[in-house]
C-alpha cells in the first residue's frame, strides 16, 4: 500500500465544496422534520472535524455520534450522507477534480490500476471509504476517509472487516494517510520450478503483514504479476549478468544524458521515487524486483 501526502490545494478544494454539501444535508433534514435537535447540534458542532479531521479524530467523533443518534435518525442520515451527499453531489460534481488535485493516479492499495474508470461513457473517480460508509455514514464525505483505489480493491474491501473490526483498524492495519516508517514491505520472488517464478512480499512488520493480508495484495500479485516478473527476470538471466546495470546506469544515462529516473521510466515505464510510485502502475513492484536483480 502506498502513502498519500495531500496537497493544500486538494484539502482546500475538498473543504470548500463539502462544506456546502454538508450544510445542505442538515438544512434538508431539518426542513423535512427528520432531524432530532441533539443530532443537528452534534453535526453543527463537529462539522469541520467531520470534513477535514484526521482518521483517529474521525473515529472518536463517530463513536460520540453513536451515543446520541436514534436508529431512525441514523438511517435517515445514512441515506443523506452516503447517497445524496457523497454519490449524487460530491462524486458526480467534484470527484474527478478532487482526484486530480490530490495527484493520485493509481490505486493506493495495489498500484496496479489507474483510479479513473468509465461509467456510462463518463470519466469518474474511484474512491474507497476507508471507514465503510455503510456503518460510518457521517464519514462518507470526510477528506481522510476518501482513498483513491481501483474497482477491484474497492470491491475487496466491501463487506469485509480487518481483524478486530473497524473500530480497532487503525491499530491493526495501515491507513494510507498515516505514514508508518516501521510498517514497510518489499516485493521479491522465488522459482517454483526452473521456468516458473512466483512473486512474494517480504516484511518484518506484523502491521504490514496484516494490511497485505486484509487487502489481499499478496494474492493479487501472485495471480497477476507473472508477466511483469518474467520480463524482468528474462533481462537478468537470458543476457549477461550485468546487462541491467549496463542498460540503466550506462547506456541510457550516459549516451542519452538521462537521469536515473528518466531511464527507468523509458525502459520499464515506472517511477523510481517512492513519492511518485502512484503515477504509474506496478512502479513499486518493478522497482523492488529490479533493485534485487542489480545486487
Backbone bond lengths (Angstrom), bond angles and torsions (degrees), N, CA, C in turn:
res aa  C-N    CA-C-N  psi(-1)  N-CA   C-N-CA  omega(-1)  CA-C   N-CA-C  phi
1 X - - - 1.450 - - 1.529 110.30 -
2 X 1.318 115.53 139.48 1.454 121.10 -179.03 1.527 110.59 -94.09
3 X 1.321 115.48 156.48 1.467 120.77 176.11 1.520 110.70 -92.57
4 X 1.325 115.30 148.10 1.463 121.02 177.28 1.528 108.76 -109.76
5 X 1.328 115.43 127.10 1.466 120.80 174.41 1.523 107.12 -117.09
6 X 1.326 116.76 93.46 1.476 120.58 -171.42 1.519 113.13 -69.95
7 X 1.320 115.38 147.13 1.462 121.15 176.20 1.525 109.60 -82.12
8 X 1.315 116.31 157.85 1.467 120.96 176.22 1.522 110.62 -63.61
9 X 1.335 115.81 -31.62 1.462 120.33 178.86 1.524 110.65 -63.17
10 X 1.325 116.88 -43.61 1.462 120.98 179.72 1.521 111.17 -65.02
11 X 1.330 116.56 -42.39 1.468 121.10 179.53 1.524 110.68 -63.81
12 X 1.329 116.45 -44.45 1.463 121.38 -179.75 1.529 111.41 -65.23
13 X 1.330 116.77 -43.52 1.466 121.52 179.97 1.523 110.35 -61.25
14 X 1.319 115.55 -45.96 1.465 120.48 179.94 1.531 110.83 -62.81
15 X 1.332 116.94 -47.57 1.463 120.78 -175.71 1.526 111.91 -62.32
16 X 1.307 117.21 -44.79 1.465 119.97 -176.39 1.523 111.35 -65.05
17 X 1.315 118.15 -39.33 1.463 121.14 -178.08 1.526 112.62 -80.83
18 X 1.311 117.12 -38.68 1.465 119.80 -179.26 1.523 110.99 -71.80
19 X 1.329 117.96 -30.35 1.466 120.45 176.78 1.523 110.98 -57.73
20 X 1.313 115.74 -41.93 1.468 120.80 179.35 1.529 110.22 -66.07
21 X 1.332 116.82 -45.00 1.459 121.23 178.99 1.527 110.64 -62.31
22 X 1.316 116.12 -42.55 1.462 122.80 -178.98 1.523 110.60 -59.69
23 X 1.321 116.44 -49.48 1.469 120.63 179.95 1.525 111.27 -63.00
24 X 1.314 115.70 -37.38 1.467 120.51 -179.59 1.529 110.48 -64.27
25 X 1.328 116.35 -40.38 1.465 120.54 178.15 1.523 110.30 -60.71
26 X 1.321 117.00 -48.10 1.459 120.82 -178.72 1.520 111.10 -63.49
27 X 1.321 117.63 -46.33 1.464 121.39 -178.99 1.528 111.65 -62.38
28 X 1.334 116.53 -40.38 1.466 120.07 179.25 1.519 111.50 -65.30
29 X 1.314 116.76 -41.29 1.464 120.17 179.97 1.526 110.77 -65.97
30 X 1.331 116.63 -39.61 1.463 120.26 178.30 1.523 109.90 -65.76
31 X 1.332 116.16 -44.83 1.463 121.21 -179.71 1.512 112.81 -61.27
32 X 1.320 117.05 -31.29 1.460 121.56 179.77 1.521 112.23 -89.36
33 X 1.341 116.08 0.24 1.459 120.61 179.82 1.512 113.59 67.67
34 X 1.320 117.54 28.60 1.461 121.69 -174.11 1.530 113.20 -113.19
35 X 1.317 116.77 13.81 1.465 119.84 -177.76 1.525 110.04 -127.07
36 X 1.325 115.83 118.93 1.458 120.31 177.62 1.525 109.92 -65.43
37 X 1.320 115.77 150.45 1.463 120.61 -177.93 1.525 111.78 -60.05
38 X 1.337 116.72 -40.01 1.474 120.23 -179.49 1.528 111.16 -64.75
39 X 1.337 115.87 -37.05 1.460 120.21 178.75 1.524 110.93 -70.14
40 X 1.316 116.32 -41.49 1.474 120.94 177.49 1.522 110.23 -58.77
41 X 1.338 116.91 -48.02 1.466 120.88 179.82 1.529 110.83 -61.07
42 X 1.318 116.32 -39.87 1.464 120.56 -179.75 1.530 110.76 -62.50
43 X 1.321 116.71 -48.61 1.462 120.73 -177.88 1.525 111.62 -64.54
44 X 1.325 116.47 -38.70 1.470 120.51 177.13 1.528 110.62 -64.66
45 X 1.324 115.80 -43.01 1.466 120.78 -176.23 1.529 111.50 -66.43
46 X 1.332 115.84 -41.04 1.466 120.08 -174.02 1.525 113.14 -102.55
47 X 1.306 117.28 14.83 1.467 121.95 -176.67 1.531 112.19 -52.14
48 X 1.320 117.93 -54.84 1.471 120.52 -175.33 1.529 112.25 -63.82
49 X 1.331 116.64 -36.24 1.466 119.28 177.63 1.519 109.74 -67.42
50 X 1.325 117.23 -42.09 1.459 121.00 -179.91 1.526 111.90 -65.07
51 X 1.316 116.85 -26.22 1.464 120.11 179.77 1.528 111.74 -85.42
52 X 1.319 117.74 -45.36 1.470 118.90 -173.51 1.533 115.02 -131.18
53 X 1.341 117.54 16.38 1.456 120.59 177.60 1.519 112.08 -71.29
54 X 1.336 116.12 149.84 1.466 121.73 177.30 1.539 109.72 -71.09
55 X 1.332 118.02 161.06 1.475 121.59 -173.40 1.522 115.37 -51.80
56 X 1.334 118.58 -44.42 1.463 120.17 -179.53 1.522 111.84 -60.76
57 X 1.328 115.88 -40.44 1.454 120.94 -179.45 1.528 110.95 -71.60
58 X 1.311 116.94 -37.62 1.468 120.54 177.02 1.524 110.59 -59.49
59 X 1.310 116.17 -42.48 1.461 120.05 -179.60 1.525 111.20 -63.38
60 X 1.331 117.08 -42.02 1.465 120.92 179.24 1.527 111.31 -63.66
61 X 1.332 117.03 -41.80 1.463 120.37 179.40 1.526 110.28 -65.92
62 X 1.313 117.23 -41.34 1.459 120.48 177.55 1.528 110.76 -59.83
63 X 1.328 116.80 -41.99 1.463 120.31 179.81 1.524 111.58 -65.81
64 X 1.318 117.69 -37.18 1.474 121.35 174.50 1.528 110.11 -64.08
65 X 1.319 115.29 -41.67 1.463 121.40 -179.19 1.524 110.97 -59.76
66 X 1.310 117.23 -41.12 1.462 121.37 -178.91 1.528 112.86 -63.63
67 X 1.326 116.56 -22.61 1.462 120.75 -179.45 1.523 112.97 -78.32
68 X 1.342 117.16 -22.38 1.467 119.28 -174.46 1.530 113.78 -113.74
69 X 1.312 118.44 -14.38 1.460 120.39 -174.63 1.535 111.55 -89.54
70 X 1.323 116.40 141.92 1.458 121.45 174.88 1.521 109.47 -85.98
71 X 1.326 116.34 163.59 1.464 120.56 179.51 1.524 111.48 -59.18
72 X 1.337 116.19 -40.39 1.467 119.89 -178.71 1.521 111.02 -65.91
73 X 1.345 116.36 -45.74 1.460 119.82 178.85 1.522 111.06 -64.14
74 X 1.335 116.99 -36.63 1.466 120.82 179.09 1.525 109.85 -61.75
75 X 1.324 116.65 -46.67 1.469 120.49 179.86 1.522 111.65 -63.14
76 X 1.344 117.17 -40.89 1.462 120.88 178.99 1.522 111.38 -64.28
77 X 1.332 115.87 -46.13 1.465 120.16 -178.83 1.531 111.32 -69.92
78 X 1.316 116.43 -31.79 1.459 120.73 176.27 1.524 110.04 -59.95
79 X 1.328 116.23 -45.03 1.466 121.07 177.84 1.520 110.41 -62.80
80 X 1.334 116.05 -42.64 1.473 119.88 -176.93 1.520 112.80 -69.24
81 X 1.312 117.66 -50.45 1.462 120.68 -176.04 1.526 111.74 -71.64
82 X 1.322 116.12 -43.66 1.472 120.35 -175.38 1.525 112.23 -74.89
83 X 1.317 116.83 -47.39 1.463 120.71 -174.57 1.527 112.95 -93.82
84 X 1.313 117.42 -61.86 1.471 119.62 -178.02 1.519 111.79 -66.89
85 X 1.343 115.85 -48.55 1.465 119.36 -175.74 1.515 113.83 -70.95
86 X 1.342 116.28 -56.76 1.468 119.05 -175.41 1.523 112.54 -79.90
87 X 1.328 116.96 -59.29 1.459 120.43 -171.58 1.529 112.93 -67.57
88 X 1.332 116.60 -51.22 1.465 120.07 -173.27 1.523 113.15 -79.80
89 X 1.334 116.59 -41.71 1.463 118.99 -174.53 1.527 112.87 -94.92
90 X 1.334 118.23 -56.46 1.466 119.06 -175.83 1.523 112.38 -71.21
91 X 1.322 116.79 -54.27 1.466 119.68 -174.91 1.528 111.83 -63.81
92 X 1.304 116.54 -44.25 1.462 120.32 -178.23 1.524 112.51 -66.77
93 X 1.330 116.86 -40.61 1.466 120.83 -172.44 1.527 114.88 -96.90
94 X 1.333 116.81 -30.43 1.465 119.09 -171.05 1.536 114.53 -128.09
95 X 1.330 117.80 -10.16 1.466 120.34 -172.55 1.513 114.48 -56.09
96 X 1.318 117.41 -49.79 1.466 120.71 -177.02 1.529 111.37 -65.41
97 X 1.337 117.56 -44.43 1.466 120.49 178.84 1.527 111.21 -65.15
98 X 1.335 116.25 -37.56 1.463 120.74 177.52 1.524 110.35 -60.13
99 X 1.332 116.14 -45.32 1.455 120.89 -179.50 1.526 111.18 -63.77
100 X 1.323 117.03 -39.85 1.464 120.94 179.04 1.523 111.22 -65.53
101 X 1.333 116.62 -40.15 1.470 119.70 179.75 1.527 110.96 -71.97
102 X 1.321 116.17 -29.57 1.462 119.92 176.52 1.528 110.37 -69.66
103 X 1.342 116.39 -27.85 1.464 120.74 175.70 1.509 114.69 76.07
104 X 1.327 116.84 29.37 1.463 120.91 178.11 1.523 108.36 -111.02
105 X 1.329 117.05 119.09 1.466 121.26 -174.46 1.520 114.46 -102.74
106 X 1.339 117.14 -23.81 1.465 119.67 179.85 1.523 110.01 -122.36
107 X 1.318 115.05 164.07 1.460 121.33 -178.40 1.528 111.29 -57.91
108 X 1.323 116.27 128.15 1.458 121.72 -178.98 1.530 111.18 -66.91
109 X 1.313 116.65 -30.49 1.467 120.34 -176.73 1.530 112.69 -77.17
110 X 1.334 117.32 -48.21 1.470 119.44 -172.60 1.528 114.47 -111.85
111 X 1.335 118.80 -21.29 1.467 122.75 -177.89 1.534 112.08 57.18
112 X 1.342 116.53 29.31 1.477 120.50 178.52 1.522 111.89 -104.52
113 X 1.351 116.53 -35.35 1.458 121.94 -171.36 1.522 111.46 -122.46
114 X 1.331 115.01 155.85 1.463 120.08 175.29 1.528 110.37 -75.70
115 X 1.326 115.71 160.05 1.464 121.06 -172.98 1.530 113.34 -97.06
116 X 1.306 117.64 5.65 1.464 121.16 175.10 1.523 108.38 -106.32
117 X 1.320 116.44 131.22 1.456 120.50 176.97 1.528 109.47 -125.92
118 X 1.308 116.22 161.06 1.460 121.31 176.86 1.519 109.63 -95.43
119 X 1.323 115.83 125.21 1.458 122.29 176.26 1.515 107.49 -126.69
120 X 1.329 116.03 115.12 1.470 121.02 -177.49 1.530 110.67 52.34
121 X 1.346 114.50 47.18 1.471 122.72 177.35 1.527 113.49 63.01
122 X 1.323 115.92 25.81 1.461 119.61 179.05 1.529 108.77 -130.80
123 X 1.327 115.79 136.04 1.462 120.09 178.58 1.524 109.69 -69.37
124 X 1.324 116.22 132.29 1.459 121.32 -175.31 1.525 109.58 -139.47
125 X 1.323 115.86 141.07 1.462 120.51 177.56 1.520 109.89 -76.65
126 X 1.316 116.50 136.72 1.459 121.20 174.01 1.523 107.11 -97.94
127 X 1.329 116.97 114.84 1.457 122.36 -177.83 1.523 109.82 -126.56
128 X 1.316 115.49 125.92 1.456 121.24 175.80 1.526 109.30 -92.21
129 X 1.315 116.62 146.58 1.468 121.55 172.28 1.521 107.67 -96.47
130 X 1.339 116.37 112.52 1.464 119.72 -176.37 1.525 110.32 -59.28
131 X 1.352 117.01 -51.90 1.459 120.13 166.52 1.530 105.63 -84.57
132 X 1.331 119.30 114.72 1.472 121.67 -171.43 1.526 112.76 -55.79
133 X 1.322 116.09 134.00 1.462 120.57 -176.67 1.523 113.19 -69.36
134 X 1.325 117.32 -15.43 1.466 120.02 176.21 1.521 111.03 -66.99
135 X 1.311 116.69 -41.91 1.470 121.08 -177.18 1.528 113.28 -105.27
136 X 1.335 117.10 -14.06 1.464 122.00 177.38 1.540 108.63 -125.81
137 X 1.333 117.33 58.15 1.475 120.09 -171.12 1.520 114.71 -62.35
138 X 1.349 117.92 -32.62 1.465 117.71 -178.49 1.530 111.49 -73.26
139 X 1.339 117.60 -4.53 1.469 121.90 175.19 1.529 111.30 -101.25
140 X 1.342 116.76 8.60 1.473 121.02 -176.11 1.520 112.56 -64.72
141 X 1.343 117.57 -22.61 1.468 121.36 -179.11 1.528 112.58 -110.07
142 X 1.316 117.67 2.23 1.464 121.97 -174.86 1.528 111.62 -69.83
143 X 1.321 115.81 131.54 1.477 120.98 -177.23 1.521 111.81 -52.57
144 X 1.340 116.94 -51.29 1.456 120.74 -174.23 1.527 113.01 -81.21
145 X 1.325 115.92 10.55 1.458 120.05 173.85 1.525 111.51 -111.29
146 X 1.322 116.86 0.45 1.463 121.87 -179.52 1.528 109.49 -103.09
147 X 1.328 116.22 111.17 1.455 121.77 -172.92 1.532 110.56 -114.97
148 X 1.332 118.52 118.03 1.472 120.36 176.46 1.525 110.73 -60.30
149 X 1.310 115.86 123.92 1.458 119.42 -177.03 1.524 110.15 -144.37
150 X 1.304 116.00 173.26 1.462 120.29 171.96 1.524 107.76 -96.14
151 X 1.301 116.79 166.66 1.464 120.68 -177.17 1.528 111.29 -62.75
152 X 1.318 116.23 -37.38 1.460 120.66 -178.82 1.527 111.93 -62.65
153 X 1.328 117.21 -48.99 1.469 120.78 -179.48 1.518 111.60 -68.87
154 X 1.320 116.72 -35.73 1.462 120.60 176.52 1.521 109.73 -61.46
155 X 1.315 116.47 -40.83 1.464 121.45 -179.54 1.535 110.69 -67.64
156 X 1.337 117.34 -37.96 1.465 121.33 179.66 1.518 110.84 -59.65
157 X 1.347 116.20 -40.06 1.462 119.91 -177.95 1.523 113.15 -77.44
158 X 1.327 116.71 -17.83 1.460 120.32 -177.05 1.534 110.24 -65.73
159 X 1.324 115.99 128.90 1.471 122.17 -179.63 1.530 112.78 58.78
160 X 1.316 115.77 28.20 1.457 120.33 179.14 1.522 108.06 -129.62
161 X 1.313 117.30 136.66 1.468 121.08 -178.87 1.521 109.74 -125.02
162 X 1.341 117.22 143.63 1.468 119.98 178.58 1.525 110.80 -71.77
163 X 1.292 115.20 166.57 1.463 121.13 177.02 1.534 109.72 -55.73
164 X 1.331 116.82 129.80 1.454 120.79 -178.93 1.511 113.72 90.53
165 X 1.339 117.63 -5.16 1.461 121.24 178.22 1.511 113.12 81.14
166 X 1.323 115.96 169.80 1.465 121.03 -175.41 1.520 113.68 -70.11
167 X 1.324 117.74 -26.89 1.466 119.09 178.89 1.525 112.02 -67.58
168 X 1.332 116.85 -19.97 1.474 121.46 178.14 1.524 112.57 -112.37
169 X 1.330 115.98 8.85 1.461 120.27 -172.62 1.529 113.55 -64.42
170 X 1.317 117.77 -34.38 1.461 119.98 -177.37 1.527 111.70 -65.13
171 X 1.327 116.83 -24.23 1.467 120.30 177.34 1.527 111.49 -85.33
172 X 1.339 116.44 -24.46 1.462 119.97 -171.17 1.527 115.86 -102.29
173 X 1.327 117.38 -29.44 1.467 120.03 179.11 1.523 110.18 -134.12
174 X 1.316 116.11 160.67 1.458 121.57 -176.98 1.523 111.99 -75.15
175 X 1.307 115.15 139.42 1.467 121.75 172.48 1.525 107.31 -102.66
176 X 1.338 118.80 132.19 1.471 120.80 -174.94 1.526 115.23 -57.58
177 X 1.323 117.68 -27.92 1.461 119.92 -178.77 1.531 112.71 -88.94
178 X 1.335 117.66 -7.77 1.462 121.66 -178.36 1.519 109.70 -112.36
179 X 1.312 116.32 100.51 1.459 120.59 -177.14 1.523 110.79 -71.22
180 X 1.304 116.45 131.33 1.457 122.81 178.47 1.523 108.08 -125.66
181 X 1.313 116.72 100.97 1.464 122.25 -175.38 1.531 112.41 -61.25
182 X 1.353 116.38 -27.41 1.460 119.90 -177.63 1.523 111.97 -82.55
183 X 1.328 115.90 -18.66 1.460 120.16 -175.45 1.522 110.32 -100.19
184 X 1.329 115.47 76.54 1.462 120.75 -175.93 1.525 110.27 -118.77
185 X 1.335 115.41 163.72 1.459 120.98 177.71 1.524 108.75 -150.23
186 X 1.310 116.48 164.85 1.463 120.75 176.15 1.521 109.38 -143.67
187 X 1.333 114.75 151.95 1.457 120.47 176.69 1.527 109.51 -86.11
188 X 1.317 114.81 145.49 1.458 121.15 175.59 1.533 107.49 -146.99
189 X 1.321 116.46 -164.13 1.460 120.01 -177.87 1.523 110.47 -159.76
190 X 1.320 115.49 164.09 1.456 120.70 167.56 1.525 107.06 -150.18
191 X 1.334 116.50 166.69 1.462 121.21 -178.61 1.524 110.07 -98.68
192 X 1.341 116.08 120.26 1.461 120.30 172.18 1.523 108.82 -70.11
193 X 1.335 114.84 -41.36 1.460 122.73 173.21 1.521 106.84 -143.49
194 X 1.323 117.66 -179.06 1.460 120.46 -173.63 1.525 113.47 -60.71
195 X 1.327 117.94 -29.70 1.471 121.02 -179.34 1.525 112.90 -117.21
196 X 1.318 116.57 18.26 1.467 119.68 -176.19 1.528 110.96 -130.93
197 X 1.348 117.49 85.22 1.460 120.65 176.72 1.525 111.20 -77.93
198 X 1.299 116.01 154.12 1.466 121.09 179.46 1.521 109.65 -133.86
199 X 1.336 116.91 130.44 1.458 121.70 177.97 1.523 110.07 -77.27
200 X 1.315 116.26 139.37 1.459 121.76 175.70 1.532 108.83 -135.70
201 X 1.324 116.01 165.94 1.460 121.50 179.28 1.521 108.18 -121.70
202 X 1.320 115.98 129.35 1.462 121.48 -179.06 1.525 110.85 -109.97
203 X 1.323 115.79 139.25 1.462 120.70 174.89 1.520 109.72 -163.76
204 X 1.326 115.95 146.04 1.466 121.00 174.97 1.524 110.32 -100.60
205 X 1.333 116.93 -1.28 1.463 122.15 -177.97 1.525 110.91 -93.76
206 X 1.319 117.30 125.32 1.461 121.33 178.08 1.528 111.00 -65.40
207 X 1.318 115.89 -36.13 1.463 119.74 179.79 1.528 110.62 -66.20
208 X 1.326 116.14 -42.24 1.463 120.28 177.35 1.524 110.53 -63.32
209 X 1.329 116.82 -41.43 1.460 120.97 179.21 1.522 111.29 -62.24
210 X 1.329 116.51 -42.01 1.469 120.49 179.00 1.527 110.82 -66.81
211 X 1.326 116.39 -36.82 1.464 120.84 178.36 1.522 110.66 -64.62
212 X 1.318 116.16 -46.16 1.467 121.90 179.23 1.524 110.41 -61.68
213 X 1.321 116.38 -43.61 1.464 120.90 -179.47 1.523 110.85 -66.01
214 X 1.341 116.89 -44.59 1.460 120.11 -178.05 1.528 111.86 -63.84
215 X 1.331 116.70 -43.19 1.466 120.70 -179.51 1.531 112.90 -84.60
216 X 1.340 115.64 -0.63 1.472 122.66 177.58 1.533 112.51 58.38
217 X 1.326 116.18 32.49 1.462 120.60 -178.86 1.527 110.74 -65.89
218 X 1.334 116.46 -37.09 1.468 119.30 178.41 1.522 111.15 -63.61
219 X 1.320 116.94 -42.18 1.469 120.89 179.47 1.532 110.92 -67.23
220 X 1.328 115.75 -40.99 1.472 120.75 -179.43 1.525 110.62 -61.03
221 X 1.332 116.88 -47.85 1.469 119.95 -177.37 1.526 111.81 -73.59
222 X 1.305 116.42 -31.72 1.462 119.47 177.08 1.525 110.22 -63.58
223 X 1.331 115.98 -35.28 1.467 120.65 -175.98 1.521 113.57 -88.47
224 X 1.348 117.44 -27.62 1.462 118.76 -168.20 1.523 116.16 -124.40
225 X 1.311 118.58 4.78 1.466 119.28 -177.56 1.522 112.90 -105.92
226 X 1.342 117.05 6.49 1.462 119.51 -171.85 1.522 112.88 -61.56
227 X 1.333 117.74 -38.78 1.464 119.60 -178.77 1.523 111.48 -68.08
228 X 1.352 115.63 -46.26 1.472 119.40 179.44 1.526 110.91 -61.72
229 X 1.322 115.83 -42.64 1.459 120.29 179.84 1.527 110.98 -64.59
230 X 1.325 116.82 -45.78 1.464 120.50 -178.33 1.533 111.46 -63.03
231 X 1.341 117.17 -39.06 1.470 120.02 178.59 1.526 111.07 -60.60
232 X 1.328 116.84 -43.50 1.459 120.75 -179.47 1.526 111.17 -67.15
233 X 1.322 115.93 -41.56 1.466 119.43 179.91 1.523 111.71 -67.81
234 X 1.332 116.92 -33.08 1.472 119.89 176.87 1.531 111.02 -62.03
235 X 1.331 116.01 -39.69 1.468 119.36 178.89 1.528 111.17 -64.41
236 X 1.304 115.45 -31.51 1.461 119.48 -177.82 1.537 112.11 -82.88
237 X 1.328 116.85 -42.43 1.467 119.54 -170.77 1.531 114.59 -100.22
238 X 1.325 118.57 -16.68 1.464 120.21 178.67 1.522 112.46 -94.07
239 X 1.334 115.30 -11.49 1.460 119.43 178.98 1.525 108.16 -119.50
240 X 1.317 116.17 -170.09 1.462 118.81 -178.24 1.523 110.25 -65.65
241 X 1.306 115.52 159.25 1.451 121.46 -174.59 1.526 112.65 -60.30
242 X 1.334 116.63 -32.59 1.461 119.53 -177.81 1.539 112.08 -102.67
243 X 1.349 116.48 20.45 1.468 119.88 -175.54 1.527 111.59 -60.63
244 X 1.319 117.33 -45.44 1.469 120.32 -179.11 1.524 110.92 -61.83
245 X 1.318 115.77 -42.49 1.458 119.67 179.37 1.525 110.78 -63.36
246 X 1.327 116.68 -42.88 1.471 121.24 178.66 1.529 110.81 -63.21
247 X 1.323 115.55 -44.21 1.456 121.12 -178.42 1.522 111.73 -63.56
248 X 1.321 116.95 -47.54 1.459 120.89 -172.96 1.521 113.69 -85.10
249 X 1.305 116.04 -42.27 1.461 119.56 -170.74 1.523 114.90 -99.52
250 X 1.328 117.16 -9.40 1.459 118.90 -178.98 1.530 112.40 -123.57
251 X 1.337 116.17 -54.38 1.475 119.37 -175.33 1.518 112.33 -63.24
252 X 1.321 116.89 -60.71 1.464 119.78 -174.61 1.525 112.09 -74.73
253 X 1.309 117.23 -44.52 1.463 119.12 -175.58 1.525 112.20 -68.44
254 X 1.340 117.32 -32.41 1.468 120.06 -177.90 1.529 111.92 -91.38
255 X 1.331 115.89 -55.42 1.466 119.37 -174.22 1.517 113.10 -69.04
256 X 1.330 116.67 -32.16 1.457 119.55 -177.56 1.527 112.45 -108.39
257 X 1.330 116.13 8.81 1.471 122.40 178.36 1.528 111.90 51.02
258 X 1.313 115.77 45.68 1.462 121.31 179.60 1.522 110.61 -99.41
259 X 1.314 115.04 153.73 1.460 119.57 170.48 1.524 108.00 -77.32
260 X 1.316 117.17 166.79 1.455 121.41 178.19 1.528 110.20 -60.35
261 X 1.335 116.06 -41.21 1.468 120.73 -180.00 1.524 111.04 -62.47
262 X 1.332 116.55 -41.75 1.469 120.51 179.48 1.524 111.26 -66.07
263 X 1.322 116.95 -37.51 1.463 120.85 179.67 1.526 110.80 -64.43
264 X 1.322 117.26 -45.17 1.463 121.19 178.49 1.526 110.62 -62.67
265 X 1.315 115.70 -39.08 1.469 120.25 -179.62 1.533 109.92 -67.19
266 X 1.324 116.85 -40.98 1.450 121.93 -178.25 1.531 111.42 -69.36
267 X 1.324 116.69 -45.15 1.466 121.05 -174.14 1.529 112.10 -79.99
268 X 1.336 116.27 -44.30 1.467 119.65 -172.47 1.534 114.82 -114.82
269 X 1.331 117.03 -5.80 1.461 119.47 179.63 1.507 113.53 66.85
270 X 1.340 117.49 35.62 1.460 121.05 -178.76 1.528 110.51 -131.76
271 X 1.318 114.42 166.16 1.458 122.02 172.56 1.520 108.59 -100.86
272 X 1.331 116.98 147.87 1.465 120.00 -176.46 1.526 113.78 -106.90
273 X 1.327 117.41 -16.91 1.458 120.23 178.46 1.523 109.50 -87.70
274 X 1.312 116.34 136.19 1.462 120.95 -176.28 1.518 112.74 -54.57
275 X 1.326 116.69 -40.84 1.461 119.74 -178.63 1.527 112.65 -69.80
276 X 1.346 116.68 -13.35 1.467 120.38 -179.44 1.529 113.42 -106.74
277 X 1.330 117.58 -0.23 1.462 119.64 -178.97 1.526 111.76 -52.34
278 X 1.334 116.26 -37.09 1.461 120.66 -174.59 1.535 113.37 -67.32
279 X 1.331 118.10 -10.67 1.463 120.45 -177.37 1.527 113.28 -76.03
280 X 1.338 116.37 -27.87 1.466 119.85 -176.04 1.529 110.74 -138.52
281 X 1.335 117.63 137.87 1.464 120.85 -179.35 1.527 112.87 -59.55
282 X 1.319 115.40 146.48 1.465 125.05 175.07 1.534 113.22 65.96
283 X 1.324 118.87 14.52 1.468 119.85 -176.19 1.520 112.31 -61.46
284 X 1.333 117.68 -50.19 1.465 119.15 -177.98 1.529 110.30 -65.07
285 X 1.303 117.20 -44.64 1.464 121.03 -179.45 1.528 111.30 -56.81
286 X 1.322 116.56 -53.04 1.463 120.25 -177.21 1.523 111.45 -66.73
287 X 1.330 117.54 -38.90 1.468 119.98 179.74 1.534 110.47 -63.08
288 X 1.332 117.01 -43.17 1.466 120.36 179.30 1.531 111.00 -63.11
289 X 1.333 117.11 -42.82 1.467 120.55 -179.23 1.528 110.61 -67.03
290 X 1.333 116.63 -44.34 1.462 120.93 -179.86 1.525 110.57 -61.67
291 X 1.328 117.27 -43.78 1.466 120.75 178.25 1.531 110.96 -58.05
292 X 1.328 115.42 -39.40 1.468 119.33 179.81 1.521 110.61 -69.14
293 X 1.332 117.52 -38.94 1.461 121.37 -179.52 1.523 112.31 -70.08
294 X 1.330 116.70 -26.81 1.464 120.41 -179.39 1.528 113.05 -79.68
295 X 1.318 117.21 -10.99 1.462 119.75 -177.11 1.539 110.81 -71.56
